[in-house]
C-alpha cells in the first residue's frame, strides 16, 4: 500500500507533464558581411626570378687496361705492348641553391598572397577508405573525393 501511494502521484503527473509542449527559441538571422578581396592578381605584379646557384665540373673515370702479349713464332720472342688506361671525362652540374620565383608590387613589396595561386590550392583531394571486397576483381581500388577547402 505504501508503494501504491508513492507511485500514484508520479503516475498522475506523468501524463500532465508529457502533454506540455516547448516552443523553440527564436532563430536569429545572421548577416554575413561582404568578403573583401585581400589577394593580388598576377597581372598586377612583377615577376622576379632569382637564378639557381650551380657548381659545375668534370668527372674523370679511369680503368686500367692490361698489357697485350704478342708471341712471334718465327723469332720465339714475346713482345709486351702496354696499353694506356681507358679514360672517360663527363661534365657534371650540382644545384647548390634552386631557382626562386617571387612577385613584387611596383613599390618593391614582396607579395605572397596571390589570388590565382590561392584558387589552385582551394580544392584538396583526400582518399576514401576502400577494401578488397569493394572492387570487382578482388584487388584494392583507390577512390578519391574532392573536398573544398574551408580554412578561409
Backbone as CSV, one residue per row, in Angstrom:
resi,resn,N_x,N_y,N_z,CA_x,CA_y,CA_z,C_x,C_y,C_z
1,UNK,0.815,-1.187,0.000,0.000,0.000,0.000,0.870,1.266,0.000
2,UNK,1.970,1.219,0.749,2.861,2.359,0.766,3.472,2.585,-0.621
3,UNK,3.751,1.495,-1.299,4.309,1.586,-2.639,3.297,2.216,-3.588
4,UNK,2.035,1.854,-3.451,0.988,2.399,-4.297,0.837,3.900,-4.064
5,UNK,0.998,4.325,-2.840,0.862,5.740,-2.506,2.031,6.530,-3.106
6,UNK,3.211,5.925,-3.175,4.366,6.597,-3.750,4.270,6.658,-5.272
7,UNK,3.718,5.629,-5.898,3.657,5.571,-7.354,2.496,6.396,-7.887
8,UNK,1.404,6.543,-7.138,0.211,7.243,-7.607,0.498,8.689,-8.017
9,UNK,1.215,9.506,-7.249,1.457,10.886,-7.700,2.324,10.941,-8.967
10,UNK,3.287,10.054,-9.085,4.154,10.041,-10.275,3.341,9.634,-11.485
11,UNK,2.456,8.632,-11.317,1.627,8.168,-12.425,0.648,9.250,-12.861
12,UNK,0.176,10.087,-11.944,-0.755,11.149,-12.302,-0.030,12.330,-12.956
13,UNK,1.158,12.628,-12.516,1.899,13.753,-13.070,2.519,13.448,-14.437
14,UNK,2.787,12.193,-14.693,3.449,11.826,-15.944,2.636,12.221,-17.170
15,UNK,1.322,11.931,-17.280,0.579,12.365,-18.465,0.459,13.892,-18.546
16,UNK,0.413,14.551,-17.419,0.271,16.002,-17.434,1.562,16.649,-17.950
17,UNK,2.714,16.162,-17.468,3.985,16.741,-17.873,4.347,16.399,-19.320
18,UNK,3.923,15.242,-19.775,4.270,14.861,-21.143,3.415,15.601,-22.171
19,UNK,2.291,16.157,-21.766,1.424,16.882,-22.679,1.936,18.298,-22.934
20,UNK,2.875,18.790,-22.152,3.402,20.130,-22.333,4.293,20.169,-23.571
21,UNK,4.134,21.202,-24.314,5.000,21.363,-25.482,5.912,22.550,-25.236
22,UNK,7.112,22.437,-25.727,8.056,23.534,-25.581,8.151,24.272,-26.896
23,UNK,8.322,25.549,-26.811,8.450,26.341,-28.026,9.941,26.540,-28.296
24,UNK,10.347,26.394,-29.544,11.776,26.566,-29.848,12.161,28.039,-29.714
25,UNK,13.398,28.287,-29.355,13.823,29.692,-29.230,13.812,30.350,-30.609
26,UNK,13.621,31.647,-30.645,13.566,32.327,-31.945,14.933,32.231,-32.652
27,UNK,14.864,32.034,-33.964,16.081,31.896,-34.755,16.529,33.286,-35.198
28,UNK,17.781,33.593,-34.872,18.322,34.881,-35.261,18.939,34.771,-36.647
29,UNK,18.647,35.737,-37.489,19.239,35.737,-38.815,20.639,36.328,-38.734
30,UNK,21.594,35.622,-39.328,22.973,36.072,-39.329,23.249,36.739,-40.666
31,UNK,23.684,37.961,-40.609,24.007,38.702,-41.820,25.512,38.602,-42.030
32,UNK,25.916,38.015,-43.154,27.328,37.840,-43.461,27.809,39.079,-44.204
33,UNK,28.851,39.730,-43.683,29.357,40.922,-44.379,30.011,40.507,-45.700
34,UNK,30.033,41.391,-46.681,30.658,41.042,-47.959,32.164,40.800,-47.773
35,UNK,32.669,39.818,-48.514,34.070,39.451,-48.408,34.899,40.387,-49.287
36,UNK,35.902,40.994,-48.677,36.782,41.877,-49.426,37.957,41.069,-49.954
37,UNK,38.355,41.355,-51.174,39.469,40.644,-51.774,40.770,41.232,-51.235
38,UNK,41.554,40.382,-50.550,42.818,40.836,-49.970,44.008,40.366,-50.775
39,UNK,43.774,39.489,-51.742,44.893,38.973,-52.515,45.129,39.828,-53.761
40,UNK,46.291,39.647,-54.364,46.679,40.392,-55.554,46.573,39.500,-56.788
41,UNK,46.246,40.102,-57.915,46.215,39.393,-59.183,47.628,39.335,-59.753
42,UNK,47.958,38.227,-60.430,49.291,38.068,-61.005,49.556,39.145,-62.058
43,UNK,48.516,39.556,-62.772,48.688,40.563,-63.820,49.154,41.908,-63.254
44,UNK,48.841,42.186,-61.989,49.223,43.468,-61.407,50.580,43.422,-60.707
45,UNK,51.238,42.269,-60.712,52.509,42.112,-60.007,53.675,41.940,-60.981
46,UNK,54.867,42.176,-60.485,56.081,41.996,-61.274,56.742,40.694,-60.835
47,UNK,57.041,39.825,-61.805,57.659,38.527,-61.513,59.170,38.701,-61.443
48,UNK,59.766,38.235,-60.337,61.207,38.317,-60.148,61.739,36.885,-60.073
49,UNK,62.704,36.569,-60.953,63.289,35.233,-60.984,64.740,35.337,-60.531
50,UNK,65.058,34.632,-59.446,66.435,34.559,-58.965,66.994,33.250,-59.511
51,UNK,68.012,33.297,-60.370,68.508,32.065,-60.975,69.130,31.129,-59.947
52,UNK,69.172,29.866,-60.310,69.737,28.849,-59.430,71.247,29.020,-59.336
53,UNK,71.796,28.686,-58.162,73.243,28.707,-57.972,73.728,27.281,-58.195
54,UNK,74.623,27.109,-59.169,75.102,25.773,-59.502,76.623,25.722,-59.428
55,UNK,77.123,24.513,-59.318,78.557,24.276,-59.353,78.786,23.231,-60.429
56,UNK,79.729,23.483,-61.334,79.986,22.572,-62.438,81.421,22.083,-62.392
57,UNK,81.629,20.939,-63.008,82.973,20.386,-63.073,82.999,19.188,-63.996
58,UNK,84.102,18.464,-63.965,84.250,17.262,-64.781,84.589,16.090,-63.888
59,UNK,84.056,14.949,-64.238,84.349,13.721,-63.536,85.136,12.835,-64.488
60,UNK,86.311,12.383,-64.041,87.159,11.548,-64.880,87.155,10.144,-64.311
61,UNK,86.785,9.184,-65.153,86.780,7.784,-64.772,87.922,7.103,-65.517
62,UNK,88.771,6.418,-64.793,89.929,5.771,-65.401,89.905,4.291,-65.059
63,UNK,90.079,3.450,-66.095,90.107,2.000,-65.915,91.454,1.506,-66.439
64,UNK,92.148,0.751,-65.615,93.435,0.193,-66.033,93.217,-0.766,-67.194
65,UNK,94.045,-0.640,-68.212,93.968,-1.505,-69.378,95.157,-2.472,-69.300
66,UNK,94.902,-3.778,-69.230,96.022,-4.721,-69.087,96.909,-4.743,-70.343
67,UNK,98.166,-5.067,-70.178,99.060,-5.105,-71.338,98.713,-6.281,-72.270
68,UNK,99.096,-6.118,-73.529,98.887,-7.190,-74.511,100.216,-7.909,-74.730
69,UNK,100.130,-9.220,-74.827,101.323,-10.033,-75.090,101.196,-10.619,-76.485
70,UNK,102.190,-10.343,-77.337,102.187,-10.861,-78.704,103.405,-11.789,-78.846
71,UNK,103.117,-13.019,-79.226,104.175,-14.015,-79.393,104.508,-14.135,-80.875
72,UNK,105.772,-13.977,-81.221,106.235,-14.111,-82.600,106.801,-15.517,-82.754
73,UNK,106.181,-16.351,-83.569,106.616,-17.740,-83.738,107.939,-17.841,-84.485
74,UNK,108.203,-16.940,-85.377,109.430,-17.010,-86.164,110.665,-16.768,-85.289
75,UNK,110.570,-15.789,-84.394,111.730,-15.474,-83.554,111.634,-16.130,-82.183
76,UNK,110.453,-16.524,-81.783,110.251,-17.141,-80.477,110.260,-16.135,-79.344
77,UNK,110.064,-14.875,-79.660,110.067,-13.838,-78.636,108.636,-13.350,-78.381
78,UNK,108.402,-12.917,-77.150,107.124,-12.343,-76.742,107.316,-10.834,-76.598
79,UNK,106.455,-10.099,-77.262,106.505,-8.643,-77.181,105.357,-8.176,-76.287
80,UNK,105.679,-7.281,-75.350,104.672,-6.739,-74.431,104.306,-5.343,-74.915
81,UNK,103.016,-5.132,-75.148,102.512,-3.814,-75.543,101.701,-3.268,-74.373
82,UNK,102.190,-2.177,-73.814,101.485,-1.557,-72.674,100.447,-0.576,-73.216
83,UNK,99.164,-0.869,-73.015,98.070,-0.014,-73.480,97.805,1.079,-72.448
84,UNK,97.460,2.267,-72.907,97.118,3.332,-71.957,95.786,3.011,-71.262
85,UNK,95.559,3.580,-70.071,94.286,3.305,-69.387,93.109,3.913,-70.160
86,UNK,91.964,3.289,-69.982,90.735,3.774,-70.609,90.185,4.883,-69.712
87,UNK,90.011,6.067,-70.274,89.524,7.208,-69.503,88.279,7.780,-70.144
88,UNK,87.384,8.222,-69.266,86.163,8.862,-69.740,85.948,10.120,-68.906
89,UNK,85.758,11.238,-69.593,85.583,12.522,-68.926,84.147,12.983,-69.162
90,UNK,83.389,13.188,-68.052,81.988,13.591,-68.161,81.751,14.863,-67.356
91,UNK,81.037,15.818,-67.938,80.716,17.031,-67.183,79.581,16.765,-66.183
92,UNK,79.576,17.498,-65.072,78.506,17.399,-64.085,78.145,18.793,-63.599
93,UNK,76.919,18.912,-63.141,76.423,20.178,-62.587,75.612,19.853,-61.331
94,UNK,75.941,20.515,-60.244,75.240,20.310,-58.969,74.521,21.602,-58.617
95,UNK,73.223,21.498,-58.273,72.438,22.673,-57.880,72.655,22.907,-56.385
96,UNK,73.270,24.028,-56.068,73.526,24.364,-54.667,72.315,25.057,-54.063
97,UNK,71.739,25.988,-54.794,70.541,26.695,-54.346,69.576,26.745,-55.527
98,UNK,68.348,26.215,-55.378,67.424,26.169,-56.515,66.927,27.564,-56.924
99,UNK,66.371,27.608,-58.106,65.812,28.854,-58.632,64.629,29.288,-57.755
100,UNK,64.532,30.586,-57.498,63.419,31.115,-56.710,62.638,32.110,-57.552
101,UNK,61.321,32.039,-57.435,60.443,32.971,-58.135,59.559,33.639,-57.080
102,UNK,59.510,34.961,-57.121,58.594,35.677,-56.235,58.035,36.876,-56.986
103,UNK,56.974,37.422,-56.434,56.272,38.534,-57.076,56.350,39.763,-56.183
104,UNK,56.505,40.931,-56.816,56.567,42.186,-56.080,55.580,43.185,-56.673
105,UNK,55.218,44.161,-55.856,54.385,45.257,-56.340,55.312,46.278,-56.992
106,UNK,54.718,47.323,-57.549,55.540,48.364,-58.180,56.383,49.110,-57.148
107,UNK,55.968,49.077,-55.875,56.739,49.721,-54.814,57.887,48.846,-54.329
108,UNK,57.944,47.591,-54.762,59.014,46.676,-54.354,58.642,45.766,-53.201
109,UNK,57.399,45.786,-52.760,56.952,44.937,-51.650,56.760,43.501,-52.146
110,UNK,57.334,42.522,-51.440,57.216,41.118,-51.820,55.818,40.630,-51.432
111,UNK,55.123,40.005,-52.385,53.743,39.551,-52.182,53.694,38.031,-52.183
112,UNK,53.014,37.470,-51.170,52.831,36.020,-51.118,51.366,35.628,-51.287
113,UNK,50.449,36.579,-51.107,49.017,36.300,-51.220,48.561,36.629,-52.640
114,UNK,48.600,35.615,-53.516,48.251,35.789,-54.926,46.966,35.027,-55.200
115,UNK,45.980,35.686,-55.788,44.646,35.110,-55.989,44.686,33.819,-56.803
116,UNK,45.417,33.814,-57.916,45.439,32.646,-58.786,46.044,31.434,-58.088
117,UNK,47.054,31.660,-57.244,47.655,30.541,-56.518,46.716,30.033,-55.435
118,UNK,45.958,30.921,-54.799,45.007,30.504,-53.776,43.877,29.677,-54.372
119,UNK,43.400,30.061,-55.561,42.322,29.316,-56.206,42.778,27.932,-56.609
120,UNK,44.038,27.783,-56.990,44.547,26.478,-57.405,44.659,25.523,-56.234
121,UNK,44.861,26.037,-55.023,45.005,25.172,-53.863,43.732,25.073,-53.037
122,UNK,42.611,25.615,-53.533,41.374,25.557,-52.764,40.824,24.136,-52.680
123,UNK,40.956,23.360,-53.735,40.410,22.017,-53.744,41.479,21.038,-53.258
124,UNK,41.134,20.260,-52.235,42.055,19.299,-51.654,41.477,17.911,-51.885
125,UNK,42.301,16.972,-52.330,41.805,15.609,-52.518,42.208,14.777,-51.322
126,UNK,41.308,13.910,-50.930,41.528,13.076,-49.769,41.045,11.667,-50.107
127,UNK,41.839,10.620,-49.852,41.398,9.280,-50.231,40.275,8.776,-49.329
128,UNK,39.360,8.024,-49.931,38.325,7.347,-49.153,38.833,5.966,-48.817
129,UNK,38.236,5.353,-47.798,38.649,4.005,-47.452,38.005,3.021,-48.420
130,UNK,38.789,2.073,-48.914,38.308,1.068,-49.845,38.880,-0.273,-49.420
131,UNK,38.053,-1.297,-49.464,38.532,-2.632,-49.117,38.559,-3.495,-50.360
132,UNK,39.132,-4.704,-50.246,39.212,-5.599,-51.397,37.827,-6.039,-51.862
133,UNK,36.882,-6.091,-50.961,35.537,-6.521,-51.337,34.830,-5.473,-52.183
134,UNK,35.311,-4.215,-52.132,34.683,-3.153,-52.912,34.969,-3.269,-54.402
135,UNK,36.071,-3.906,-54.780,36.419,-3.974,-56.190,35.870,-5.250,-56.816
136,UNK,35.740,-5.204,-58.125,35.135,-6.336,-58.827,36.069,-7.535,-58.905
137,UNK,37.364,-7.312,-59.145,38.279,-8.426,-59.342,39.040,-8.810,-58.072
138,UNK,38.666,-8.271,-56.921,39.286,-8.658,-55.671,40.522,-7.860,-55.318
139,UNK,40.961,-6.955,-56.200,42.110,-6.110,-55.916,41.617,-4.783,-55.347
140,UNK,42.409,-4.210,-54.469,42.012,-2.946,-53.849,42.050,-1.831,-54.885
141,UNK,41.076,-0.962,-54.821,40.979,0.158,-55.745,40.962,1.435,-54.914
142,UNK,41.800,2.398,-55.250,41.826,3.670,-54.535,40.837,4.616,-55.195
143,UNK,39.932,5.168,-54.399,38.995,6.155,-54.913,39.235,7.454,-54.160
144,UNK,38.995,8.567,-54.823,39.228,9.869,-54.212,37.960,10.704,-54.292
145,UNK,37.779,11.552,-53.321,36.690,12.516,-53.365,37.291,13.889,-53.171
146,UNK,36.690,14.873,-53.777,37.198,16.234,-53.711,36.486,16.955,-52.571
147,UNK,37.275,17.542,-51.690,36.747,18.231,-50.518,37.129,19.707,-50.646
148,UNK,36.172,20.613,-50.613,36.531,22.042,-50.719,37.280,22.502,-49.465
149,UNK,38.197,23.402,-49.654,38.982,23.945,-48.569,38.150,25.004,-47.830
150,UNK,37.880,24.753,-46.549,37.042,25.666,-45.747,37.890,26.433,-44.736
151,UNK,39.185,26.493,-44.935,40.029,27.162,-43.948,40.034,28.670,-44.082
152,UNK,39.371,29.215,-45.108,39.347,30.676,-45.303,38.375,31.323,-44.369
